[in-house]
């Protein structure tokens, strides 16, 4: 049964994940966001209690 033989796909899977983790992920994380959250003012919401008509 060739499905149980890990030789052809295990090395490819480990190599691709290592490539992604070591090369592509730091490059993608180094990009700066075009919309920084620091400049936004926080909005304060007013929580009003719910008035039940039958109580």
Long-range contacts (C-beta under 8 A, 24 or more apart in sequence): none
